[in-house]
Amino acid sequence: MFKHFLRKFWWFSGLIPLVSCLFNESGNASEWIEKQKYPTTYKTEHAKIALQAQGRVNFDSLPFQASVIGAVGSDFGSTQQAWYMVITNDTISPNVLKGADSVQSFLKLRLDSLFYKENVISPLFSEDSITVELSWSNPQEISKSQRDSVRNINDSIWFNYLFTDFVRGSKAQKFTQKVLAPAKVQDSLMIPLPTELSAALATQKSRLQFVLGVNIPEAERIYRFSGPSNVKNPPCFSYKAFYGEDSVYYRRSLKDSVQMRGAQSSSLENPGENLVIHGGVRETLWVELPGSEIMRVLDSISPRSETSDSIDAHRFVLMAQLELAAPSDPQGGELSMPLPVLAAAQIPATVLSDTMTLPEAMILDSLNIKESGHSNLLFYHRDTINLQITETLRHFVQVADFGINPEFSLTLGRPMLSPKEVHNSDYRDSDTSWVRIYSNFPSYASWELGKSANLDVNLHIWWVNRQGGDE
């Protein structure tokens, strides 16, 4: 049975170029089929179906890699926190601080110049001072072999450790203090360390290892800071030594005496019963369509004959497009740029040996894109978006008799710099230059799709029906 399905499936695959004709050239499907000398009995059908879909959100709260750039702050319903695993070498030069009456240690963070060069955000901070919350662990003395072992820990192990013991756990100690806000991008955020940690760093006589987290709980936006892998401006520790009425600053270079690993964790506000998906975080919206309603409409247009096959090789979906309401305000996202909504099909185990997720391939309508921009963009002067979910419906129609529902995922991509550019990926314009389509940085945003898990959508399906045609 399945080999019979595959034989017919590959025959229909030859019709895939028809999609480009349908949406990029004049003329209708029947004319194109005739020109290609395909049998004209394969009639192209179309249906528009109003449906109520079910949505559910999946948020991955596990910390993730942020060695080059990290985000701290709150905006658009999400809060970002930076985390560092710190390993110091044997000792700060003991002669530097010898004789000091007291020493204050600081963590010095630099705003990421590349991000703020590409995205002009003003003012950086709404107030002259900001409240910074540090989460930290007691410094532990470690040997050289322990240092090498910790340094070589796999990222996934470290992320799980951070999540279990610090993000969700109770091992972190808290320290909150108001500090001077950077007035411009070139300035640094100087964060005084708690007394115990400051003293340990200033007087250490052996290698130390500890975890340090940075949060700005009262922030009105999210800020990007250079991470430990940043060559020019990585985080570093500074010391202010007091000698009577005098004080002297010393800077401790990461390159020379400190090794640091960077991560970032995200948390979301509780949306209640509202269906909300966020940009800039690892969140996915899963959408399930009512399969029985879709098949009822398709069967009413092109009824199937009785067959013993559970897999339908008579219908082949050429294009499936989902239309749903979307915010149109260009200022809706953090960076005031349109965000693409990316779809991926969930292919059920009835088709493959295991269920898998397959990115939906987009067929680009160049004429409409040049005139109105890509159809899958949020915050782009329109109150609806259109998403191509052809793979989702193509596989569903073939196995609908198994009683499954079509399901696909939606995520928010990076901001699109040129919404009316036909390409949807960076490309070479000449031998020496590349044209960038998407921003290098994610944009934090939120998209409320509804007040409940129910989602009203319109589904367009174009398919060919081989029922009764030549074998």
FENQUIUR-V631276 format. One record per pair of residues at least 6 apart in sequence whose C-alpha atoms are under 8 Angstrom apart, sorted by sequence separation. I is the first residue (numbers start at 1). J is the second residue. If there is no record, write none. Layout:
# FENQUIUR-V631276
[[I & J] [I & J]]
This chain:
# FENQUIUR-V631276
[[21 & 27] [22 & 28] [33 & 39] [34 & 40] [73 & 79] [74 & 80] [97 & 103] [163 & 169] [165 & 171] [166 & 172] [182 & 188] [228 & 234] [241 & 247] [242 & 248] [252 & 258] [254 & 260] [277 & 283] [330 & 336] [331 & 337] [333 & 339] [348 & 354] [349 & 355] [368 & 374] [369 & 375] [428 & 434] [429 & 435] [449 & 455] [22 & 29] [33 & 40] [72 & 79] [73 & 80] [165 & 172] [182 & 189] [226 & 233] [227 & 234] [228 & 235] [240 & 247] [241 & 248] [277 & 284] [330 & 337] [348 & 355] [349 & 356] [378 & 385] [427 & 434] [428 & 435] [21 & 29] [72 & 80] [73 & 81] [181 & 189] [226 & 234] [227 & 235] [240 & 248] [241 & 249] [277 & 285] [330 & 338] [347 & 355] [348 & 356] [377 & 385] [396 & 404] [426 & 434] [427 & 435] [71 & 80] [72 & 81] [180 & 189] [226 & 235] [239 & 248] [240 & 249] [241 & 250] [346 & 355] [347 & 356] [376 & 385] [396 & 405] [426 & 435] [427 & 436] [30 & 40] [71 & 81] [72 & 82] [179 & 189] [180 & 190] [239 & 249] [240 & 250] [346 & 356] [347 & 357] [375 & 385] [376 & 386] [396 & 406] [426 & 436] [18 & 29] [21 & 32] [71 & 82] [179 & 190] [238 & 249] [239 & 250] [346 & 357] [347 & 358] [375 & 386] [376 & 387] [425 & 436] [426 & 437] [70 & 82] [179 & 191] [238 & 250] [239 & 251] [345 & 357] [346 & 358] [375 & 387] [425 & 437] [426 & 438] [30 & 43] [238 & 251] [239 & 252] [344 & 357] [345 & 358] [393 & 406] [424 & 437] [425 & 438] [18 & 32] [30 & 44] [237 & 251] [238 & 252] [344 & 358] [345 & 359] [392 & 406] [423 & 437] [18 & 33] [29 & 44] [177 & 192] [236 & 251] [237 & 252] [266 & 281] [344 & 359] [345 & 360] [392 & 407] [66 & 82] [236 & 252] [237 & 253] [343 & 359] [344 & 360] [392 & 408] [421 & 437] [236 & 253] [237 & 254] [343 & 360] [175 & 193] [236 & 254] [342 & 360] [175 & 194] [235 & 254] [389 & 408] [417 & 436] [418 & 437] [234 & 254] [417 & 437] [418 & 438] [416 & 437] [417 & 438] [416 & 438] [417 & 439] [415 & 438] [416 & 439] [414 & 438] [415 & 439] [363 & 388] [414 & 439] [228 & 254] [362 & 388] [414 & 440] [415 & 441] [361 & 388] [414 & 441] [415 & 442] [360 & 388] [414 & 442] [415 & 443] [360 & 389] [361 & 390] [413 & 442] [414 & 443] [360 & 390] [361 & 391] [360 & 391] [228 & 260] [360 & 392] [228 & 261] [358 & 391] [137 & 171] [228 & 262] [342 & 376] [137 & 172] [227 & 262] [341 & 376] [136 & 172] [137 & 173] [340 & 376] [341 & 377] [135 & 172] [136 & 173] [202 & 239] [340 & 377] [341 & 378] [135 & 173] [136 & 174] [339 & 377] [340 & 378] [134 & 173] [135 & 174] [338 & 377] [339 & 378] [134 & 174] [135 & 175] [338 & 378] [339 & 379] [133 & 174] [134 & 175] [338 & 379] [133 & 175] [134 & 176] [337 & 379] [338 & 380] [69 & 112] [133 & 176] [336 & 379] [337 & 380] [132 & 176] [133 & 177] [343 & 387] [345 & 389] [351 & 395] [131 & 176] [132 & 177] [342 & 387] [343 & 388] [344 & 389] [347 & 392] [374 & 419] [131 & 177] [132 & 178] [333 & 379] [341 & 387] [343 & 389] [345 & 391] [346 & 392] [373 & 419] [374 & 420] [131 & 178] [132 & 179] [332 & 379] [345 & 392] [373 & 420] [130 & 178] [131 & 179] [331 & 379] [344 & 392] [347 & 395] [351 & 399] [372 & 420] [373 & 421] [374 & 422] [129 & 178] [130 & 179] [330 & 379] [350 & 399] [371 & 420] [129 & 179] [130 & 180] [328 & 378] [329 & 379] [330 & 380] [369 & 419] [370 & 420] [129 & 180] [130 & 181] [327 & 378] [328 & 379] [329 & 380] [330 & 381] [369 & 420] [370 & 421] [128 & 180] [129 & 181] [326 & 378] [327 & 379] [328 & 380] [329 & 381] [350 & 402] [369 & 421] [370 & 422] [128 & 181] [326 & 379] [327 & 380] [328 & 381] [369 & 422] [127 & 181] [128 & 182] [328 & 382] [128 & 183] [327 & 382] [328 & 383] [125 & 181] [326 & 382] [327 & 383] [328 & 384] [366 & 422] [125 & 182] [326 & 383] [327 & 384] [365 & 422] [124 & 182] [125 & 183] [139 & 197] [325 & 383] [326 & 384] [364 & 422] [124 & 183] [132 & 191] [134 & 193] [138 & 197] [325 & 384] [326 & 385] [87 & 147] [124 & 184] [147 & 207] [324 & 384] [325 & 385] [346 & 406] [124 & 185] [139 & 200] [323 & 384] [324 & 385] [346 & 407] [147 & 209] [323 & 385] [324 & 386] [345 & 407] [346 & 408] [144 & 207] [323 & 386] [345 & 408] [346 & 409] [142 & 206] [143 & 207] [322 & 386] [323 & 387] [344 & 408] [345 & 409] [141 & 206] [142 & 207] [321 & 386] [322 & 387] [343 & 408] [344 & 409] [141 & 207] [142 & 208] [321 & 387] [322 & 388] [343 & 409] [344 & 410] [141 & 208] [142 & 209] [321 & 388] [322 & 389] [343 & 410] [140 & 208] [141 & 209] [320 & 388] [321 & 389] [342 & 410] [343 & 411] [116 & 185] [139 & 208] [140 & 209] [319 & 388] [320 & 389] [321 & 390] [341 & 410] [342 & 411] [139 & 209] [140 & 210] [319 & 389] [320 & 390] [341 & 411] [342 & 412] [139 & 210] [319 & 390] [341 & 412] [342 & 413] [113 & 185] [138 & 210] [318 & 390] [340 & 412] [341 & 413] [112 & 185] [113 & 186] [137 & 210] [317 & 390] [320 & 393] [339 & 412] [340 & 413] [111 & 185] [136 & 210] [137 & 211] [339 & 413] [340 & 414] [110 & 185] [111 & 186] [136 & 211] [137 & 212] [339 & 414] [340 & 415] [110 & 186] [111 & 187] [135 & 211] [136 & 212] [317 & 393] [318 & 394] [339 & 415] [340 & 416] [110 & 187] [111 & 188] [135 & 212] [136 & 213] [317 & 394] [338 & 415] [339 & 416] [110 & 188] [111 & 189] [134 & 212] [135 & 213] [316 & 394] [337 & 415] [338 & 416] [109 & 188] [110 & 189] [134 & 213] [135 & 214] [337 & 416] [338 & 417] [108 & 188] [109 & 189] [134 & 214] [317 & 397] [335 & 415] [337 & 417] [108 & 189] [109 & 190] [133 & 214] [134 & 215] [316 & 397] [338 & 419] [108 & 190] [132 & 214] [133 & 215] [315 & 397] [316 & 398] [107 & 190] [108 & 191] [132 & 215] [133 & 216] [315 & 398] [106 & 190] [107 & 191] [132 & 216] [133 & 217] [106 & 191] [107 & 192] [131 & 216] [132 & 217] [312 & 397] [313 & 398] [106 & 192] [107 & 193] [130 & 216] [131 & 217] [312 & 398] [105 & 192] [106 & 193] [131 & 218] [311 & 398] [312 & 399] [104 & 192] [105 & 193] [130 & 218] [311 & 399] [312 & 400] [104 & 193] [130 & 219] [310 & 399] [311 & 400] [65 & 155] [311 & 401] [104 & 195] [310 & 401] [106 & 198] [310 & 402] [105 & 198] [104 & 198] [105 & 199] [64 & 159] [103 & 198] [104 & 199] [63 & 159] [103 & 199] [105 & 201] [62 & 159] [63 & 160] [105 & 202] [62 & 160] [167 & 265] [63 & 162] [103 & 202] [63 & 163] [62 & 163] [295 & 397] [159 & 263] [97 & 202] [295 & 400] [335 & 443] [92 & 201] [94 & 203] [115 & 224] [291 & 400] [334 & 443] [335 & 444] [92 & 202] [333 & 443] [334 & 444] [92 & 203] [333 & 444] [334 & 445] [91 & 203] [92 & 204] [111 & 223] [112 & 224] [291 & 403] [333 & 445] [91 & 204] [111 & 224] [112 & 225] [113 & 226] [291 & 404] [292 & 405] [332 & 445] [333 & 446] [90 & 204] [91 & 205] [111 & 225] [112 & 226] [291 & 405] [90 & 205] [91 & 206] [110 & 225] [111 & 226] [290 & 405] [291 & 406] [90 & 206] [91 & 207] [109 & 225] [110 & 226] [289 & 405] [290 & 406] [89 & 206] [90 & 207] [109 & 226] [288 & 405] [289 & 406] [89 & 207] [90 & 208] [288 & 406] [289 & 407] [88 & 207] [89 & 208] [288 & 407] [87 & 207] [88 & 208] [287 & 407] [288 & 408] [327 & 447] [87 & 208] [88 & 209] [286 & 407] [287 & 408] [326 & 447] [86 & 208] [87 & 209] [286 & 408] [287 & 409] [86 & 209] [87 & 210] [110 & 233] [286 & 409] [287 & 410] [326 & 449] [85 & 209] [86 & 210] [110 & 234] [285 & 409] [286 & 410] [325 & 449] [85 & 210] [86 & 211] [109 & 234] [110 & 235] [284 & 409] [285 & 410] [85 & 211] [86 & 212] [109 & 235] [284 & 410] [285 & 411] [84 & 211] [85 & 212] [108 & 235] [109 & 236] [284 & 411] [83 & 211] [84 & 212] [107 & 235] [108 & 236] [283 & 411] [83 & 212] [84 & 213] [107 & 236] [108 & 237] [83 & 213] [107 & 237] [108 & 238] [82 & 213] [83 & 214] [106 & 237] [107 & 238] [81 & 213] [82 & 214] [105 & 237] [106 & 238] [279 & 411] [280 & 412] [324 & 456] [325 & 457] [81 & 214] [82 & 215] [105 & 238] [106 & 239] [279 & 412] [324 & 457] [81 & 215] [105 & 239] [277 & 411] [278 & 412] [279 & 413] [280 & 414] [323 & 457] [324 & 458] [80 & 215] [81 & 216] [104 & 239] [105 & 240] [322 & 457] [323 & 458] [103 & 239] [104 & 240] [322 & 458] [323 & 459] [103 & 240] [104 & 241] [322 & 459] [323 & 460] [103 & 241] [321 & 459] [322 & 460] [102 & 241] [103 & 242] [320 & 459] [321 & 460] [101 & 241] [102 & 242] [320 & 460] [321 & 461] [100 & 241] [101 & 242] [102 & 243] [320 & 461] [72 & 214] [73 & 215] [74 & 216] [80 & 222] [100 & 242] [101 & 243] [319 & 461] [320 & 462] [72 & 215] [73 & 216] [74 & 217] [79 & 222] [100 & 243] [101 & 244] [318 & 461] [319 & 462] [72 & 216] [73 & 217] [74 & 218] [75 & 219] [97 & 241] [99 & 243] [317 & 461] [318 & 462] [319 & 463] [73 & 218] [74 & 219] [75 & 220] [317 & 462] [318 & 463] [73 & 219] [74 & 220] [75 & 221] [317 & 463] [318 & 464] [73 & 220] [74 & 221] [75 & 222] [316 & 463] [317 & 464] [73 & 221] [74 & 222] [315 & 463] [316 & 464] [73 & 222] [315 & 464] [316 & 465] [72 & 222] [73 & 223] [315 & 465] [71 & 222] [72 & 223] [314 & 465] [315 & 466] [71 & 223] [72 & 224] [314 & 466] [315 & 467] [71 & 224] [72 & 225] [314 & 467] [70 & 224] [71 & 225] [69 & 224] [70 & 225] [69 & 225] [70 & 226] [69 & 226] [70 & 227] [68 & 226] [69 & 227] [68 & 227] [67 & 227] [68 & 228] [92 & 252] [66 & 227] [67 & 228] [68 & 229] [69 & 230] [67 & 229] [68 & 230] [280 & 442] [305 & 467] [67 & 230] [279 & 442] [280 & 443] [281 & 444] [302 & 465] [304 & 467] [279 & 443] [280 & 444] [92 & 257] [279 & 444] [280 & 445] [91 & 257] [278 & 444] [279 & 445] [90 & 257] [278 & 445] [279 & 446] [89 & 257] [278 & 446] [88 & 257] [89 & 258] [277 & 446] [278 & 447] [88 & 258] [89 & 259] [276 & 446] [277 & 447] [87 & 258] [88 & 259] [276 & 447] [277 & 448] [86 & 258] [87 & 259] [276 & 448] [277 & 449] [86 & 259] [87 & 260] [275 & 448] [276 & 449] [86 & 260] [274 & 448] [275 & 449] [276 & 450] [85 & 260] [86 & 261] [274 & 449] [275 & 450] [84 & 260] [85 & 261] [274 & 450] [275 & 451] [84 & 261] [85 & 262] [274 & 451] [275 & 452] [84 & 262] [273 & 451] [274 & 452] [275 & 453] [83 & 262] [84 & 263] [273 & 452] [274 & 453] [82 & 262] [83 & 263] [273 & 453] [82 & 263] [83 & 264] [82 & 264] [83 & 265] [81 & 264] [82 & 265] [80 & 264] [81 & 265] [80 & 265] [81 & 266] [80 & 266] [79 & 266] [80 & 267] [78 & 266] [79 & 267] [78 & 267] [79 & 268] [78 & 268] [77 & 268] [78 & 269] [70 & 262] [77 & 269] [70 & 263] [71 & 264] [67 & 261] [68 & 262] [70 & 264] [67 & 262] [66 & 262] [67 & 263] [65 & 262] [66 & 263] [65 & 263] [66 & 264] [64 & 263] [65 & 264] [63 & 263] [64 & 264] [78 & 278] [63 & 264] [64 & 265] [77 & 278] [63 & 265] [76 & 278] [62 & 265] [63 & 266] [61 & 265] [62 & 266] [61 & 266] [61 & 267] [119 & 335] [57 & 275] [56 & 275] [57 & 276] [55 & 275] [57 & 277] [61 & 282] [60 & 282] [59 & 282] [60 & 283] [59 & 283] [58 & 283] [59 & 284] [57 & 283] [58 & 284] [57 & 284] [58 & 285] [57 & 285] [58 & 286] [56 & 285] [57 & 286] [55 & 285] [56 & 286] [55 & 286] [56 & 287] [55 & 287] [54 & 287] [55 & 288] [53 & 287] [54 & 288] [53 & 288] [54 & 289] [53 & 289] [52 & 289] [53 & 290] [51 & 289] [52 & 290] [51 & 290] [51 & 293] [49 & 294] [49 & 297] [47 & 297] [47 & 298] [45 & 301] [76 & 334] [19 & 318] [18 & 318] [19 & 319] [16 & 318] [15 & 318] [9 & 313] [12 & 316] [8 & 313] [5 & 311] [5 & 312] [9 & 316] [1 & 309] [5 & 313] [2 & 311] [1 & 311] [115 & 441] [24 & 364] [24 & 365] [23 & 365] [24 & 366] [20 & 363] [24 & 367] [19 & 363] [20 & 364] [20 & 365] [78 & 444] [76 & 444] [77 & 445] [75 & 444] [76 & 445] [77 & 446] [75 & 445] [76 & 446] [56 & 453] [55 & 453] [54 & 453] [55 & 454] [54 & 454] [55 & 455] [53 & 454] [54 & 455] [52 & 454] [53 & 455] [52 & 455] [53 & 456] [52 & 456] [53 & 457] [51 & 456] [52 & 457] [50 & 456] [51 & 457] [50 & 457] [51 & 458] [50 & 458] [51 & 459] [49 & 458] [50 & 459] [48 & 458] [49 & 459] [48 & 459] [49 & 460] [47 & 459] [48 & 460] [47 & 460] [48 & 461] [46 & 460] [47 & 461] [46 & 461] [47 & 462] [46 & 462] [45 & 462] [46 & 463] [44 & 462] [45 & 463] [44 & 463] [45 & 464] [44 & 464] [45 & 465] [43 & 464] [44 & 465] [42 & 464] [43 & 465] [42 & 465] [43 & 466] [42 & 466] [41 & 466] [42 & 467] [41 & 468] [42 & 469] [41 & 469] [41 & 470] [39 & 469] [39 & 470]]
